[in-house]
Amino acid sequence: MIDKKLLYLLGDNKKDILYTVAWMIVGLFANLMITACICWMIYLVSEYGTYGRDAEYFLFSAVLGIMGMAVRYGASRRVARLKDILGRNAKKELRQKIYHKIVKLGTSSTEEMSMAGLTQISMEGVEQLDLYYTSYIPQFFYAMLSPFILFFITVWIDWRVALVLLACVPLIPASIVAVSRYAKKIFEKYWGKYTSMGDGFLDSVQGLKELKIFMADEAQQKKMNNASEEFRKITMKVLVMQLASTTIMDLVAYGGAGIGIAFSVLKVAEGGLSPFLALFLILVAVEFFLPLRAFGAAFHVAMNGVSAGNKILSFFEISNPIWGEEKMPYTEWKLENVNFSYDDRRDVLKNVTMTFPGKGMTSIVGESGCGKSTVVQILLGGIRPKSGSVVGGGKKLEELSRESYYEHLAAVSYNTYIFNETVRQNFKLGNKKVSDEEIYAALEKVNLAGFIRENGGLDKKIMEDGANLSGGQKQRLALAVNLVADKDMYVFDEATSNIDVESEAIIMKNIKELSQSKAVIVISHRLANVVLSDKIYYMETGEVKEQGNHKELMDKNGGYARLFMTQKELEEGYAEVSA
């Protein structure tokens, strides 16, 4: 009933569980002392009244009872305090572990889990796991210990009654085990539906503009309604299962207590037990079952926590990219005989060898699906090759430290993220020490300085993902931010995709100037942008089919030349139609 892997996640916080259980047992003994004092006072009143030679015993019992109440109150407060400390520490450390895992995964952090799923496990999932740690685990240990403690106390009063009560106790765990397999399947489906609905909702919100444009919002609404209805049904199944198992546990708990009470009354009737001791047994009988009853109630919360915890564990089990500790001595990159596949069935890259010198412009081109973007992901360290090597500065990627590798590397893509901060703060992400003069110099290069000055200057707040910028302005700003970062190698992955001709010309002009002193890699579907490259790799179906500069490749009259001429004819035809 205890998942060791989930318990391991607690780390040093496991000691708080032991302290919590210890204080719960202290509370149990205090409760027994209160019960004994009440029974003794009732006996004294019934036998002698509150006056006479036994008055001091009555007063002594009352004082002991009050002391027991104080201890019980203190123990309850301490248990609540320890659970609060355990919960806060567990949530804090779990979220830190999730964050550090995301950092370790780097650019591959969302390959095996959607952004909505990652958000849900780090927020709602951690909250559910908190309940597992604070409610279920302490109650589990306490529920296992308390019946035996009560048995060893009551067995001295009447062993038959004590044995009957103890014998009925396992019926509650048995009922829990009976529903646990069914409950586990339901909760797994519950979290699956929950994360699936979250994914759909996030997609709908992010694509709301497109849904409106294509008038598909009504269809998407129906889809979300269906997902919500499925989630409602699985939630109702969870509630029905909880109510049914709670009813069974109540029948067992109160039925067992009733049997114990009946045996006590019978012993009194037979004259084998004093009414005082019988009253104590009757009041204590329920205590045999209440801890397990509370444990049964916590079990359903725990199953939800276990399902969430398994999602978190599966995220932690995603393999981290392997990094070393060596520094990159100089800036030249190579791919040596690289092979890669996403599903182990079809190779996306086949024996790819490329060299990217420390200075100059190298371009990778080819039709869609040829493997260009996969090469970029491998260079950025987001994915690792199935075989072959990525070499930086003469050393394999696995030997280099992450910090050293990324000190030399910058990337600008068609969807480079612009943060919801001021222009200045976006630049400081690339270079913490950058001055306002250097920022404006970079903005001048990309023809954005005038626009920024006229719209609030460097304190202009960029909306989420650059929503208050045009596509071209956003791409040019991303380029400017990377320029001030002053890296040794720049990767431009379709950086001129879906922008205006003016912005495209500005970006390509800066890329060519940058290649005079830096290593520049350009991935582009538009071959007119790579004509001035020092070297071009032409790819087909994951293989490098041709390499050389533009003139050499055109002279070969191969795949590159055919693709170039096809694009040129299409662009000229479009220009004539537009004119």
Salt bridges, closest charged atoms under 4 A:
ASP54 OD1 - ARG53 NH1 3.79
ASP84 OD2 - ARG81 NH1 3.77
ASP84 OD2 - ARG88 NE 3.02
GLU127 OE1 - LYS91 NZ 3.60
GLU127 OE2 - ARG95 NH2 3.33
ASP130 OD2 - LYS91 NZ 3.91
ASP158 OD2 - LYS267 NZ 3.83
ASP217 OD2 - LYS212 NZ 3.12
GLU229 OE2 - ARG232 NH2 2.62
GLU230 OE1 - LYS193 NZ 3.03
ASP250 OD1 - ARG293 NE 2.28
GLU326 OE1 - LYS395 NZ 2.65
GLU332 OE1 - LYS334 NZ 3.99
ASP343 OD2 - ARG345 NH2 3.69
ASP436 OD1 - ARG424 NE 3.16
GLU444 OE2 - ARG453 NH1 3.44
ASP459 OD1 - ARG424 NH1 2.54
ASP465 OD1 - LYS474 NZ 3.05
ASP486 OD1 - LYS518 NZ 2.91
ASP488 OD2 - HIS408 ND1 2.53
GLU494 OE1 - HIS525 ND1 2.88
GLU504 OE2 - ARG526 NH1 3.23
GLU513 OE2 - LYS509 NZ 2.88
GLU543 OE2 - LYS545 NZ 3.53
ASP555 OD2 - LYS551 NZ 3.14
GLU571 OE2 - ARG526 NE 3.06
